[in-house]
Amino acid sequence: MAEFLEILMIVSFGVSWPMNLMKALRSRTTKGMSLPFYCLIFFGYICGIVSKFVNKTYMAQFSEKWYVLIFYFFNLIMVGAIIIVYFRNKQLDKAAREQ
Protein backbone atom coordinates (compact mmCIF):
# COMPACT_ATOMS: atom_id res chain seq x y z
CA MET A 1 0.00 0.00 0.00
CA ALA A 2 2.85 2.42 0.82
CA GLU A 3 4.39 1.91 -2.62
CA PHE A 4 1.03 2.50 -4.31
CA LEU A 5 0.62 5.78 -2.43
CA GLU A 6 4.18 6.79 -3.32
CA ILE A 7 3.42 6.14 -6.98
CA LEU A 8 0.23 8.20 -6.76
CA MET A 9 2.21 11.09 -5.25
CA ILE A 10 4.88 10.92 -7.93
CA VAL A 11 2.30 10.64 -10.73
CA SER A 12 0.38 13.62 -9.33
CA PHE A 13 3.53 15.71 -9.45
CA GLY A 14 4.31 14.22 -12.85
CA VAL A 15 1.05 15.61 -14.21
CA SER A 16 1.59 19.00 -12.57
CA TRP A 17 5.13 19.75 -13.75
CA PRO A 18 4.40 19.77 -17.51
CA MET A 19 1.50 22.17 -16.88
CA ASN A 20 3.82 24.40 -14.84
CA LEU A 21 6.44 24.22 -17.59
CA MET A 22 3.95 25.25 -20.27
CA LYS A 23 2.76 28.16 -18.13
CA ALA A 24 6.36 29.32 -17.66
CA LEU A 25 7.07 29.04 -21.38
CA ARG A 26 3.96 31.01 -22.32
CA SER A 27 4.35 33.71 -19.69
CA ARG A 28 7.90 34.58 -20.80
CA THR A 29 8.61 36.13 -17.38
CA THR A 30 10.00 35.06 -14.03
CA LYS A 31 7.11 36.71 -12.20
CA GLY A 32 5.48 34.06 -10.06
CA MET A 33 8.47 31.73 -10.37
CA SER A 34 10.82 30.89 -7.51
CA LEU A 35 14.27 29.57 -8.37
CA PRO A 36 15.02 28.46 -4.78
CA PHE A 37 11.74 26.52 -4.74
CA TYR A 38 12.52 24.72 -8.01
CA CYS A 39 16.10 23.99 -6.90
CA LEU A 40 14.82 22.53 -3.64
CA ILE A 41 12.34 20.32 -5.49
CA PHE A 42 15.11 19.25 -7.92
CA PHE A 43 17.33 18.35 -4.96
CA GLY A 44 14.43 16.44 -3.38
CA TYR A 45 13.97 14.31 -6.49
CA ILE A 46 17.69 13.54 -6.56
CA CYS A 47 17.45 12.46 -2.91
CA GLY A 48 14.43 10.30 -3.74
CA ILE A 49 16.29 8.60 -6.58
CA VAL A 50 19.39 8.01 -4.46
CA SER A 51 17.20 6.67 -1.64
CA LYS A 52 15.90 3.99 -4.00
CA PHE A 53 19.43 2.92 -4.95
CA VAL A 54 20.64 2.69 -1.33
CA ASN A 55 17.50 0.87 -0.13
CA LYS A 56 18.52 -2.80 -0.02
CA THR A 57 14.91 -4.01 0.05
CA TYR A 58 14.03 -1.98 -3.05
CA MET A 59 17.17 -3.07 -4.89
CA ALA A 60 16.48 -6.72 -4.06
CA GLN A 61 13.14 -6.33 -5.84
CA PHE A 62 14.40 -3.95 -8.52
CA SER A 63 13.42 -6.23 -11.41
CA GLU A 64 9.81 -6.00 -10.23
CA LYS A 65 9.77 -2.33 -9.15
CA TRP A 66 12.07 -0.52 -11.59
CA TYR A 67 9.13 1.50 -12.98
CA VAL A 68 8.97 3.66 -9.83
CA LEU A 69 12.28 5.27 -10.81
CA ILE A 70 10.89 6.24 -14.21
CA PHE A 71 8.45 8.59 -12.51
CA TYR A 72 11.20 10.09 -10.36
CA PHE A 73 13.43 10.66 -13.39
CA PHE A 74 10.55 12.13 -15.42
CA ASN A 75 9.79 14.61 -12.65
CA LEU A 76 13.49 15.45 -12.26
CA ILE A 77 13.70 16.20 -15.99
CA MET A 78 10.55 18.35 -15.87
CA VAL A 79 11.83 20.41 -12.93
CA GLY A 80 15.22 20.72 -14.65
CA ALA A 81 13.45 22.05 -17.75
CA ILE A 82 11.54 24.56 -15.62
CA ILE A 83 14.84 25.77 -14.13
CA ILE A 84 16.23 26.24 -17.65
CA VAL A 85 13.09 28.16 -18.65
CA TYR A 86 13.47 30.30 -15.53
CA PHE A 87 16.87 31.51 -16.78
CA ARG A 88 15.46 32.08 -20.28
CA ASN A 89 12.61 34.10 -18.80
CA LYS A 90 15.06 36.04 -16.64
CA GLN A 91 16.91 37.08 -19.80
CA LEU A 92 13.61 38.07 -21.42
CA ASP A 93 12.73 40.14 -18.35
CA LYS A 94 16.10 41.87 -18.53
CA ALA A 95 15.69 42.62 -22.25
CA ALA A 96 12.19 44.03 -21.64
CA ARG A 97 13.51 46.34 -18.88
CA GLU A 98 16.25 47.66 -21.15
CA GLN A 99 13.82 48.69 -23.86
Sine and cosine of phi, psi and omega as CSV:
sin_phi,cos_phi,sin_psi,cos_psi,sin_omega,cos_omega
0.00,0.00,-0.63,0.78,0.00,-1.00
-0.89,0.46,-0.64,0.77,0.01,-1.00
-0.92,0.39,-0.63,0.77,0.04,-1.00
-0.88,0.48,-0.70,0.72,0.02,-1.00
-0.91,0.41,-0.61,0.80,0.06,-1.00
-0.89,0.46,-0.68,0.73,0.01,-1.00
-0.90,0.44,-0.67,0.74,0.05,-1.00
-0.87,0.50,-0.65,0.76,0.04,-1.00
-0.89,0.45,-0.74,0.68,-0.04,-1.00
-0.91,0.41,-0.64,0.77,0.02,-1.00
-0.92,0.40,-0.63,0.78,0.04,-1.00
-0.87,0.50,-0.72,0.70,0.07,-1.00
-0.91,0.42,-0.61,0.79,-0.01,-1.00
-0.88,0.48,-0.49,0.87,0.06,-1.00
-0.98,0.18,-0.56,0.83,-0.07,-1.00
-0.96,0.27,-0.64,0.77,-0.10,-1.00
-0.89,0.46,-0.68,0.73,0.05,-1.00
-0.88,0.47,-0.59,0.81,0.06,-1.00
-0.90,0.44,-0.67,0.75,0.02,-1.00
-0.90,0.43,-0.64,0.77,0.02,-1.00
-0.90,0.44,-0.70,0.71,0.01,-1.00
-0.90,0.44,-0.63,0.77,0.04,-1.00
-0.88,0.48,-0.69,0.72,0.00,-1.00
-0.91,0.40,-0.62,0.79,0.03,-1.00
-0.91,0.41,-0.68,0.73,-0.04,-1.00
-0.95,0.31,-0.58,0.81,-0.07,-1.00
-0.94,0.33,-0.53,0.85,0.02,-1.00
0.85,0.53,0.52,0.85,0.05,-1.00
-0.52,-0.85,0.37,-0.93,0.05,-1.00
-1.00,0.01,-0.04,1.00,0.02,-1.00
-0.87,0.50,0.78,-0.62,-0.02,-1.00
1.00,0.07,-0.02,1.00,0.03,-1.00
-0.96,-0.28,0.54,-0.84,0.01,-1.00
-0.77,-0.64,0.96,-0.29,0.00,-1.00
-0.87,0.50,-0.71,0.71,0.04,-1.00
-0.85,0.52,-0.62,0.78,0.03,-1.00
-0.88,0.48,-0.77,0.64,-0.02,-1.00
-0.90,0.44,-0.62,0.79,0.03,-1.00
-0.91,0.41,-0.62,0.79,0.04,-1.00
-0.92,0.40,-0.67,0.75,0.06,-1.00
-0.90,0.44,-0.69,0.73,0.02,-1.00
-0.85,0.53,-0.74,0.67,0.03,-1.00
-0.87,0.49,-0.65,0.76,0.02,-1.00
-0.88,0.48,-0.66,0.75,0.04,-1.00
-0.92,0.40,-0.62,0.79,0.07,-1.00
-0.88,0.48,-0.70,0.72,0.03,-1.00
-0.88,0.48,-0.65,0.76,0.03,-1.00
-0.89,0.46,-0.66,0.75,0.02,-1.00
-0.91,0.41,-0.73,0.68,0.01,-1.00
-0.88,0.47,-0.61,0.79,0.00,-1.00
-0.88,0.48,-0.57,0.82,0.04,-1.00
-0.91,0.41,-0.67,0.75,-0.04,-1.00
-0.95,0.31,-0.44,0.90,0.01,-1.00
-1.00,-0.08,-0.08,1.00,0.02,-1.00
-0.99,0.11,0.95,-0.32,-0.07,-1.00
-0.88,0.47,-0.61,0.79,0.01,-1.00
-0.90,0.43,-0.70,0.71,0.02,-1.00
-0.90,0.44,-0.71,0.70,-0.04,-1.00
-0.91,0.41,-0.52,0.85,0.04,-1.00
-0.92,0.40,-0.45,0.89,0.00,-1.00
-0.94,-0.34,0.34,0.94,-0.12,-0.99
-0.84,0.55,-0.63,0.78,-0.04,-1.00
-0.90,0.44,-0.38,0.93,0.02,-1.00
-0.99,-0.13,-0.35,0.94,-0.14,-0.99
-0.81,-0.58,0.37,0.93,-0.03,-1.00
-0.89,0.46,-0.49,0.87,-0.09,-1.00
-0.88,0.47,-0.42,0.91,0.01,-1.00
-0.87,0.49,-0.63,0.77,-0.01,-1.00
-0.91,0.42,-0.48,0.87,0.02,-1.00
-0.85,0.52,-0.68,0.73,0.00,-1.00
-0.91,0.41,-0.64,0.77,0.05,-1.00
-0.89,0.46,-0.72,0.70,-0.02,-1.00
-0.92,0.40,-0.64,0.77,0.04,-1.00
-0.86,0.52,-0.74,0.67,0.01,-1.00
-0.90,0.44,-0.64,0.77,0.05,-1.00
-0.87,0.50,-0.69,0.72,0.01,-1.00
-0.91,0.42,-0.67,0.74,0.01,-1.00
-0.88,0.47,-0.72,0.70,0.00,-1.00
-0.92,0.40,-0.62,0.79,0.08,-1.00
-0.87,0.50,-0.66,0.75,0.03,-1.00
-0.91,0.42,-0.63,0.78,0.03,-1.00
-0.90,0.44,-0.63,0.78,0.03,-1.00
-0.90,0.44,-0.66,0.75,0.04,-1.00
-0.89,0.46,-0.70,0.72,0.02,-1.00
-0.89,0.45,-0.58,0.82,0.05,-1.00
-0.83,0.57,-0.74,0.67,-0.02,-1.00
-0.93,0.36,-0.56,0.83,0.11,-0.99
-0.89,0.46,-0.74,0.68,-0.01,-1.00
-0.90,0.43,-0.56,0.83,0.05,-1.00
-0.89,0.46,-0.65,0.76,0.05,-1.00
-0.91,0.42,-0.65,0.76,0.03,-1.00
-0.90,0.43,-0.63,0.78,0.07,-1.00
-0.88,0.47,-0.68,0.73,-0.01,-1.00
-0.90,0.44,-0.70,0.72,0.02,-1.00
-0.89,0.45,-0.63,0.78,0.00,-1.00
-0.92,0.39,-0.60,0.80,0.03,-1.00
-0.93,0.38,-0.54,0.84,-0.04,-1.00
-0.98,0.22,-0.24,0.97,-0.02,-1.00
-0.99,0.12,0.00,0.00,0.00,0.00
